[in-house]
Amino acid sequence: AGLARPDPAGVAHARAAVLSQRRWAVVGDVLNEAKAASALVARLRDAGREVALVNPRDSTGRCAKSVAEVAGRARAVCLVIAPARGAAEVEGMWRAGVRHLWVQPGADAPAVLRRAEALGLNVHTGCVLREDLPPPVEVDG
């Protein structure tokens, strides 16, 4: 059984609520320019977003190890990490009070999506690189 989805107009509104957030955290291999996470950081920043870098495996000290470490600086999370780590990141963002989640292809395992839905997160899947990003807003739409 898949995730329950509201009507198309509701989905479009909820999707816009995620994409219009001004403050994001990207979770993945964000410092590796050969990886999608790095391109996502650049795309969001080019669109006027503030982006916190999160990589649980970072050893450089340039990234937070979890969304909890950047809780006050992020209103939305872009998850581009192996599904085996995804559910823990979803739990962490929920505990940190972040309620908007965008899950990139490859990170969108059913267990990750089910957990996000169970926690009541505003969750969407797809590639942010292919989205038209609306102007950023400060409110938690």
Steps between C-alpha positions, in 0.01 A plus 500: 500500500631843405479823690160662518489819295261793531326652200725646224436861607599412856815326378598803291450733797696276738777457243526877455517533881816287500662660195436857618685460831793741532713294741601146399729222610636265236589158641751302297848513353472879465872579466563254216449695177448174311188420707144623463497642852759761403296603195189528718680734738606719207149499348332600825755772572468636145125524563551716809486229765717477809640146507649312794729211411437165670705186448500234772831366361682834473851508643593853383308693764327701224166320538262430782468131582119514532201722435471546877824701491347752256144494635469875543643565155277270291127489428526236226725201438612363167590136557752356255652223707496121494163365612671301776576835671190680381256386767735618777534840332121527470468424873766758579338774296165431663658522849669825392165652401557502123176401325571541127681215322603459139632152417721462195493194270703220654431620854127432464480147637152395613613471863629860495179634346277299735690631805476860377127464441449335841672797665267741319769666291417692183693261274552503126716303262673604181806687389539857624737560206202461265256714696404860438574653838254767612629811678619409851293592803580523871178352632442131557242464222 
